[in-house]
Amino acid sequence: MPGNPLPDAEQLLTALIEQMRPAVGPATGLIGIHTGGVWVAERLHPALKLQTALATLDVSYYRDDYEARGLHRDVKRSEIPFEIEGRDIVLVDDVLFTGRTIRAALNELFDYGRPARVRLATLVDRGGRELPIAAQFSGVRVEIDAGKSLDLTRGADGRLAFVLAERAA
Amino acid sequence: MWLNPSNPQLNKKGELHHLLTLEGLPAEILWQILDTAKSFVGTKVKKVPLLRGKSVFNVFFEPSTRTRTTFEIAAKRLSADVINLNVTVSSQSKGESLLDTVDNLSAMHADMFVVRHGESGAPHFIARHVAPDIHVINAGDGRHSHPTQGLLDMYTIRHYKKDFSSLRVAIVGDVLHSRVARSQIHAFATLGCPEIRVIAPKTLLPAQVEQLGVHVFHDMRQGLKDVDVVTMLRLQNERMQGALLPSAQEFYKYYGLTEDKLAAAKPDAIVLHPGPMNRGVEIDSSVADGKQSVILPQVTFGIAIRMAVMSIMAGNK
């Protein structure tokens, strides 16, 4: 959508919180996917007043593009400070696109246990799915040129903003 | 040739393809390995699917229990299939038989070789002859290099000391025969450690060791004064040719690490040893089991380091 402004991440965050608030309970486990998803989850977590600590997932060891692209440079340790077994889980990512990151996250999640339910929250859904995956909570649906990558950034003041970049080949 | 001509460990993009020595390996790659290893330490899930379907061959021409086992655990935690081969080499026709061995293993569709060999340079030789999609990791060659040991030592030191830029470190004992000492010295220099000391009798130091950028001491208390990190080397009886030492007792008296000698170092200095230890020869039990010893954490971190090296290499084309 050339000429159109990029979605406002801060506005979408507020909308996402309102969408999620009635749908989560105090025992719901929130899991941010590195790196953008963790930033979003860090903002959602206090706003939703969850009793469980915030969890983070780095899916680098579960990605299906490892053969083609190698290991990501800055792999973080996944930190899940609560039991997955039997819990209501919401995965959080910044942009939902092909669905491959979410597939990797689900695989990793199930290595920790069998959750009661897993839902997905994302600031932006840009379409282009290559797997049967959908977000239950989503800020906005946008059309982005397939050759571009929509990336979340976090400023020194903690504010989130989207930028458009060339997709890595 | 598709490998980087200036450094045969790297591919044309400058990424790690083989791990043969820490000498000449860019700081960026050392940091990448150390950072990646951190993601494997203390995780609840022990096994990740990254190397599923890949075959890692542990090819050991020289006996080793700990190193081989930690490589095996590392590969299995990455879901690779592991094949252990203990190969004994006949003293004659080494070059030919080594190549034959490698050709045969390659024909079994290996993706990665982990090689331990008594001769310096053997893993380099193998790396030059394998197919371009096979990765080689040096698990110790002669007196030359033991890069994953050097890396796990760096990981351990970083874990306890956070930063290399103000560290004073000492490497003590049989430097002459030690591939661990060489690997450490190269890594310390690359990571910006300002003061590297070696402490040993003249007979156990390589000629012109100062050219590696180290300060040489022959007296333990002088050498250990105010250091942050002490690495004790194993006295390698099996590599000794001729009488380099009067006796193990004599060595212990002057160079064995006791609580008394360790008192010269900083009070929070840590003590490393690559294992296996000769208690009562290069290190006293009270130090080996004492509160400054990080010898067992070294073993644990060694698995994470080997997982990191394999994950990074196997993804580089």
Interface residues (C-beta under 8 A of the other chain):
Chain A: D58 S60 Y61 Y62 Y66 E67 R69 G70 L71 R73 D74 V75 K76 R77 S78 I80 N107 E108 D111 Y112
Chain B: E15 Q32 D35 T36 K38 S39 F40 V41 G42 T43 K44 V45 K47 V48 P49 L50 L78 S311 I312 G315 N316 K317
